[in-house]
Amino acid sequence: MNSAITNSLSNLCKKMNIPFMSNPQSYLLLVLLIFSQSQIIRCRNLVLNQQQQQFNNGAGDGDDSLTYIWPLPRQHTSGNQTLTVNPNLSLVTSGNGSNSLIVSEAFDRYKKIIFKHTSSKLPGTGIDYDLNKLSVVVHSDNEELQLGVDESYTLMVAATDKLSIIGEITIEADSVYGALRGLETLSQLCAFDYGTKSVKLYNAPWYIQDKPRFKYRGLMLDTSRHYLPMEIIKQVIESMSYAKLNVLHWHIIDEESFPLEVPTYPNLWKGAYTKWERYTVDDASEIVNFAKMRGINVMAEVDVPGHAESWGTGYPDLWPSASCKEPLDVSKNFTFDLISGILSDMRKIFPFELFHLGGDEVHTDCWTSTPHVNQWLQDQNMTGKDAYKYFVLRAQEIAVALNWTPVNWEETFNSFPESLNNETVVHNWLGSGVCPKAVAKGFRCIFSNQGVWYLDHLDVPWDSVYYADPLEGITDSSEQKLVLGGEVCMWGETADASNVQQTIWPRAAAAAERLWSEADSASSRNTSVLPRLEYFRCLLTRRGVQAAPVQNFYARSPPTGTGSCYSQ
């Protein structure tokens, strides 16, 4: 018999827990068994019971081939011991960053997550717990959060034997942001045992060395198409930290609404939907600080010259005419004075070095059909396409003068790459093949191919998100370094506070692992990725994140029937 068939039959026998011998009698017996309903049910139940046992153990104790950490660490080794964790786990910090409020507050947050089910009535002393202390070593006291900050960490959990130091977990990192990533990983190693009513850490000893594959791992949030309350934005940021995402791209304003306060031009937020759907300067600063405490940068976007109709509600002179309201009027200096005022005010709020200037979907017919704008074009000897370039480059100059690096949607690169500021970051969205062209010309690039990483496309399955790669089509190592990373985009036309989280998760987590983990380690077959992603989805729901089932045909749909969280 063909060797491939023999191997398949042998593997099937192993799953069915029956002996296999390579002879005709065995083949006949196997055929009878395959078509035996009772054996099929027995085999199915065996697999399901094994999977359920893995999940009950919390960290994949039943299958050493699966590591229930998301995203997958770069390097790790584990053992087979189960250790108990003291609910009064203490924190000891050392190194130059030992006094960091970022670390201490993160420890308090994760302690609440890890010991959520532990009763306060249970004593923390008088019981012989295996793990009693967490030591965090942070070598640098520099807490500036910018692109490419060191997020690497080492996590060690000692085994319980006579030769080791009992009762200690160690996280070592160069920066406080590496320590944050280590704390997230530690929290995923711990699970509550409902039988003993204690927290256990499975598969010890652990040794993990980890760092991200890409420096930019983003999520775009649109608060113009539907206003999102502050608490919802904070919930999104909190959930981003669970997947080790590190950039919130805040698409604050668009043609539908202008909810942000701009002190220099106070009438702009008259473009908000209502007086209750607005963000003050203090609100925006609070979001930035909340994100920083979780190691997440906030990149703001002011999309010009298109997508800006709402601006004219407060300042009608920005419209080319009352019947033709976008793009913004390119012929008036007032337009650029106002953009300068907006960006100057926002620079006081957003310290991140990248600032998004949009530049997508600009239809210049409004300019050529409006008499005074068309006359200006003729006077300047410009076409509508020329004026589009003029507007984008002038906006870039304003941003660069404020010490920002401009990010623009790919249409600007597709239209006039030779004219863009050399530091421009090209943001891909229309399809594949743009990042290879951009990096070949020396530009940096962010990958957000709408066919796979637009979360409002509800029919894109989790595995299409997972197997998309920002380096697709780029083989030169020096060009690969110009790809900053990628971003999943949560456009808000059909998402508001009621459903935004289940639209984001768990598909955003699929992209998060692609951006954090090594390509070869993350690209394992669906048979191993899927149960890990389902486990992470359930981890999110346990933490209060409204993550939808993984395998729905349409994302954010509710379950189609009864069943476990771990198999939906």
Residue pairs with C-beta under 8 A, 6 or more apart in sequence:
1 22
1 27
6 22
9 20
9 27
9 30
10 20
12 30
12 34
13 19
13 20
13 30
14 20
15 43
15 46
15 47
16 33
16 39
16 42
16 43
16 46
17 46
18 30
18 33
20 26
20 30
33 39
34 40
50 62
50 63
51 62
51 531
51 566
51 567
52 564
52 566
53 61
53 62
54 60
54 61
54 62
54 63
54 66
54 68
54 531
55 535
55 538
55 564
55 566
57 191
57 202
58 68
58 190
58 191
58 192
58 193
58 200
58 202
59 68
59 188
59 189
59 191
59 201
59 202
59 203
60 66
60 67
60 68
60 202
60 203
60 535
61 80
61 82
61 202
61 203
64 78
64 80
64 203
65 528
66 528
66 531
66 532
67 73
67 76
67 78
67 532
68 188
68 532
68 535
68 536
69 76
69 185
69 188
69 189
70 188
70 243
70 509
70 512
70 513
70 532
70 533
70 535
70 536
70 539
71 243
71 244
71 509
71 512
71 513
71 515
71 516
71 517
71 522
72 513
72 516
72 517
72 521
72 522
72 532
73 185
73 208
73 209
73 210
73 517
74 209
74 210
74 211
74 517
74 518
74 521
75 208
75 209
75 210
76 206
76 207
76 208
76 209
76 210
77 205
77 206
77 207
78 203
78 204
78 205
78 206
78 207
79 159
79 203
79 204
79 205
79 206
80 203
81 159
81 160
81 203
81 204
81 205
82 200
82 201
82 202
82 203
82 204
83 130
83 131
83 157
83 160
83 200
83 201
83 204
84 129
84 130
84 131
84 198
84 199
84 200
84 201
85 114
85 129
85 130
85 131
85 190
85 198
85 199
85 200
85 201
86 124
86 127
86 129
86 131
86 132
86 167
87 115
87 118
87 122
87 124
87 198
87 199
88 124
88 125
88 132
89 111
89 114
89 115
89 131
89 132
89 133
89 134
90 132
90 133
90 134
91 104
91 107
91 133
91 134
91 136
92 133
92 134
92 135
92 136
93 99
93 100
93 103
93 104
93 135
93 136
93 137
93 138
94 135
94 136
94 137
94 138
95 137
95 138
95 139
95 140
96 138
96 139
96 140
96 141
97 103
97 138
97 139
97 140
97 141
97 143
97 175
97 176
97 179
98 138
99 141
100 138
100 141
100 143
100 176
100 179
102 143
102 176
102 177
102 179
102 180
102 292
102 293
102 295
103 136
103 138
103 176
103 179
103 180
105 293
106 179
106 180
106 183
106 293
106 294
107 134
107 136
107 183
110 183
110 184
110 186
110 187
113 187
113 543
114 187
114 190
114 199
115 199
116 192
117 192
117 194
117 197
118 192
118 197
118 198
118 199
119 197
122 197
122 198
129 167
130 160
130 166
130 167
130 201
131 157
131 167
131 168
131 169
131 201
132 167
132 168
133 167
133 168
133 169
134 168
134 169
134 170
134 171
134 186
135 168
135 169
135 170
135 171
136 170
136 171
136 172
136 173
136 179
136 182
136 183
137 170
137 171
137 172
137 173
138 173
138 174
138 175
138 176
138 178
138 179
139 172
139 173
139 174
139 175
140 150
140 174
140 175
140 176
142 175
143 175
143 176
145 177
145 292
145 295
145 297
145 351
145 352
146 297
146 352
146 353
147 215
147 216
147 297
147 352
147 353
147 354
147 484
148 215
149 175
149 177
149 295
150 173
150 174
150 175
150 177
150 178
151 175
151 177
151 178
151 180
151 181
151 211
151 212
151 244
151 246
151 295
152 173
152 174
152 178
152 209
152 210
152 211
152 212
153 171
153 172
153 173
153 178
153 179
153 181
153 182
153 185
153 208
153 210
153 211
154 170
154 171
154 172
154 173
154 182
154 207
154 208
154 209
154 210
155 169
155 170
155 171
155 182
155 185
155 186
155 206
155 207
155 208
155 210
156 169
156 170
156 171
156 172
156 205
156 206
156 207
156 208
157 169
157 189
157 201
157 204
157 205
157 206
157 207
158 164
158 165
158 166
158 168
158 169
158 204
158 205
159 204
159 205
160 166
160 204
164 205
169 186
171 179
171 182
171 183
171 186
172 182
173 179
173 181
173 182
176 295
177 246
177 295
178 211
180 241
180 294
180 295
181 210
181 244
181 295
182 210
184 241
184 242
184 244
185 208
185 210
188 539
189 201
189 202
189 203
189 206
190 199
190 200
190 201
191 199
191 200
191 201
191 202
192 198
192 199
192 200
193 199
193 200
212 244
212 246
212 515
212 516
213 515
213 516
213 517
213 518
213 519
214 470
214 483
214 484
214 485
214 486
214 515
214 516
215 484
215 485
216 246
216 247
216 446
216 484
216 485
216 486
216 487
216 515
217 244
217 245
217 246
217 247
217 485
217 486
217 487
217 512
217 515
217 516
218 245
218 246
218 247
218 248
218 249
218 299
218 446
218 485
218 486
218 487
218 488
219 236
219 240
219 245
219 247
219 248
219 249
219 487
219 488
219 489
219 490
219 504
219 508
220 249
220 250
220 251
220 448
220 487
220 488
220 489
220 490
220 491
221 228
221 233
221 236
221 248
221 249
221 250
221 251
221 490
221 492
221 500
222 251
222 254
222 489
222 490
222 491
222 492
222 495
223 233
223 250
223 251
223 252
223 259
223 279
223 492
224 251
224 252
224 253
224 254
224 255
224 256
224 257
224 258
224 259
224 310
224 492
225 254
225 256
225 257
225 491
225 492
225 493
225 495
226 492
226 493
226 495
226 496
226 497
227 257
227 259
227 272
227 273
227 277
227 496
228 236
228 492
228 496
228 497
228 500
229 497
230 279
230 283
230 286
230 287
232 497
232 500
232 501
233 287
234 287
234 290
235 501
235 544
235 545
236 248
236 500
236 501
236 504
237 248
237 287
237 290
237 291
237 294
237 296
238 294
239 501
239 504
239 505
239 540
239 543
239 545
240 246
240 248
240 294
240 296
240 508
241 294
241 295
241 296
242 539
242 540
242 543
242 545
243 508
243 509
243 512
243 513
243 536
244 512
244 516
245 296
245 508
245 512
245 515
246 295
246 296
246 297
247 296
247 297
247 298
247 299
247 352
247 487
248 291
248 296
248 297
248 298
248 299
249 299
249 301
249 356
249 487
249 489
250 287
250 298
250 299
250 300
250 301
251 301
251 303
251 356
251 491
252 259
252 260
252 279
252 284
252 300
252 301
252 302
253 259
253 260
253 271
253 301
253 302
253 303
253 308
253 310
253 311
254 303
254 307
254 308
254 310
255 306
255 307
255 308
255 309
255 310
255 326
256 273
256 309
256 310
257 271
257 272
257 273
257 277
257 310
258 268
258 269
258 270
258 271
258 272
258 310
258 311
258 313
258 314
259 269
259 271
259 272
259 273
259 277
259 278
259 279
260 268
260 269
260 278
260 279
260 284
261 269
261 278
261 279
261 280
261 281
261 283
261 284
262 268
262 269
262 341
262 342
262 345
262 346
263 281
263 345
264 341
264 342
264 344
264 345
265 314
265 315
265 338
265 341
265 342
266 314
267 314
267 315
268 311
268 314
268 315
268 342
269 278
269 314
270 313
270 314
271 310
271 311
271 312
271 313
271 314
272 278
279 287
281 345
281 348
281 349
284 349
284 350
285 349
287 298
288 298
288 349
288 350
288 351
291 297
291 298
297 352
297 354
298 350
298 352
299 350
299 352
299 354
299 355
299 356
299 407
300 346
300 349
300 350
300 352
300 355
300 356
301 355
301 356
301 357
301 358
301 407
302 339
302 342
302 343
302 346
302 355
302 356
302 357
302 358
303 356
303 357
303 358
303 359
303 360
304 327
304 328
304 339
304 357
304 358
304 359
304 391
304 392
304 395
305 326
305 327
305 328
305 330
305 359
305 362
305 388
305 391
305 392
305 395
306 326
306 327
306 358
306 359
306 360
306 361
306 362
306 363
307 326
307 358
307 360
307 361
308 318
308 326
308 327
308 328
309 319
309 325
309 326
311 318
311 328
311 338
312 318
312 319
312 325
315 338
316 322
317 329
317 332
317 334
318 328
318 329
318 332
318 334
318 335
318 338
319 325
319 326
319 328
319 329
320 327
320 329
320 366
320 367
320 370
320 372
320 373
321 366
321 370
324 366
324 369
324 370
325 366
326 366
327 362
327 363
327 364
327 366
327 367
327 388
327 391
328 335
328 391
329 335
329 373
330 367
330 373
330 376
330 387
330 390
330 391
331 367
331 372
331 373
331 376
331 377
336 394
336 395
336 398
339 395
339 398
340 398
343 355
343 398
343 399
343 402
343 404
344 402
346 355
347 402
347 403
347 404
353 403
353 404
353 405
354 404
354 405
354 407
354 425
355 399
355 402
355 404
355 405
355 406
355 407
356 407
356 408
356 427
357 392
357 395
357 396
357 399
357 406
357 407
357 408
358 408
358 409
359 392
359 395
359 408
359 409
359 411
359 412
360 409
360 410
360 411
360 429
361 411
362 388
362 391
362 411
364 384
364 385
364 387
364 388
365 384
366 373
367 373
367 374
367 377
367 384
367 387
368 374
368 377
368 384
377 383
377 384
377 386
377 387
380 386
380 387
380 390
382 390
385 415
388 415
389 415
389 416
389 419
392 408
392 412
392 416
392 420
393 419
393 420
393 421
395 406
396 406
396 408
396 420
396 421
396 424
397 421
399 405
399 406
400 406
400 421
400 423
405 423
405 424
405 425
406 421
406 423
406 424
406 425
407 424
407 425
407 427
407 446
408 420
408 424
408 425
408 426
408 427
409 427
409 429
410 426
410 427
410 428
410 429
410 430
410 434
410 438
411 430
412 420
412 424
412 426
413 420
413 424
413 426
413 434
413 437
413 438
413 443
414 430
414 434
417 438
417 441
417 443
420 443
422 442
422 443
424 443
424 444
425 443
425 444
425 445
425 446
425 484
426 434
426 435
426 438
426 443
426 444
426 445
426 446
427 445
427 446
427 448
427 487
428 434
428 435
428 438
428 445
428 446
428 447
428 448
428 449
429 448
429 449
429 450
429 454
429 489
430 450
431 449
431 450
431 451
432 449
432 451
432 472
432 473
433 473
434 445
435 445
435 447
435 470
435 472
435 473
435 474
435 483
436 472
436 473
436 474
436 479
438 444
438 445
438 482
439 445
439 474
439 479
439 480
439 482
439 483
440 479
442 482
443 482
444 482
444 483
444 484
445 470
445 482
445 483
445 484
446 483
446 484
446 485
446 486
446 487
447 453
447 468
447 470
447 483
447 485
447 486
447 487
448 454
448 486
448 487
448 488
448 489
449 468
450 457
450 489
451 457
451 460
451 464
452 460
452 464
452 465
452 468
453 465
453 468
453 486
453 487
453 488
453 489
453 511
454 460
454 488
454 489
454 491
455 488
455 489
455 490
455 491
455 503
455 504
455 507
455 508
455 555
456 489
456 490
456 491
456 492
456 493
456 494
456 495
456 503
458 503
458 554
458 555
458 556
459 553
459 554
459 555
460 507
460 555
461 551
461 553
462 506
462 507
462 510
462 530
462 533
462 550
462 551
463 510
463 526
463 529
463 530
465 488
465 507
465 510
465 511
465 514
466 510
466 511
466 513
466 514
466 522
466 529
466 533
467 514
467 523
468 511
468 514
469 514
469 519
470 483
470 485
470 486
470 514
470 515
471 480
471 483
471 519
474 480
474 483
485 515
486 511
486 514
486 515
488 504
488 507
488 508
488 511
490 500
490 503
490 504
490 508
492 500
495 503
499 546
499 556
501 545
501 546
501 547
502 546
502 547
502 548
502 555
502 556
503 548
503 555
503 556
505 537
505 540
505 545
505 546
505 547
505 548
506 533
506 536
506 537
506 540
506 547
506 548
506 550
507 555
509 533
509 536
509 537
509 540
510 533
513 522
514 522
522 529
530 550
530 551
531 566
533 550
534 550
534 565
534 566
534 567
534 568
535 566
537 547
537 548
537 549
537 550
537 565
538 565
538 566
540 547
541 547
541 565
548 555
548 556
548 557
548 558
549 557
549 558
549 559
549 568
550 568
551 568
552 560
552 568
559 568
